[in-house]
Amino acid sequence: MRQAADRMKQRAGSLGLEDVQIDVTGGDITTRAAGDSERSLTALGQTGALAFRPVVTVSPSTAGKCEDLRREASARDSESVTLCGAEDTEALDYVLEPASLVGYDVAGAKAQLDSNGGFWMVSLTFTSKGSVKFADVTAELATQQPPMNQFAIVLDEEVLSAPSVSQSITGGQAQISGSFTKESARELASLVEYGALPVRLKVSSVTRFPAKSG
């Protein structure tokens, strides 16, 4: 638990959270911060296990509502996972290959504002071995017909995006784009940058205290 708390402190710094207190008591980790930062505090406890998985098939989902499917999505090998559309109205079922790359193949991640389109994205830098793996898998995907020319970027049990590939991507860098805000891009970059937590955490309670007067 102490190792998980230390990793959370690193994430807090990358998210720009100030005066965050993280304490370990028995089997519990308590985080405290001033202001309306519940979402950011919750992000500190996400596991952050990243995987790049080639797409086998994709089809419209017929099970449940989009918001329900997101909560129930699974990213286990050889099973279907669910991706909700940008407008939260479309749900897609993906069958994915096992991971070609994982979080340990990523050397760094940072949130960036695109200079042309004005949208937020997350830039990834791969390790030397990760760069070779990424170039090889994108070269293979580029020869396939849709949807097998796509790979899903999976964080924990949620598919973030499933971009298509038209050519081998070399140079050891890649970008994840989507409907990111500055806050959500920084959260994702922090999760990827500092890797998976050594334990899986869940929020047991949230307590809000009134602001101090004077």
Salt bridges, closest charged atoms under 4 A:
ASP23 OD2 - ARG32 NH1 2.79
GLU38 OE1 - ARG208 NH2 2.15
ASP68 OD1 - ARG71 NH2 2.41
ASP77 OD1 - ARG53 NH2 3.63
ASP88 OD1 - ARG70 NH2 2.76
ASP105 OD1 - LYS133 NZ 3.19
GLU158 OE2 - ARG70 NE 3.93
GLU183 OE1 - ARG39 NH1 3.59
GLU187 OE1 - ARG39 NE 3.50
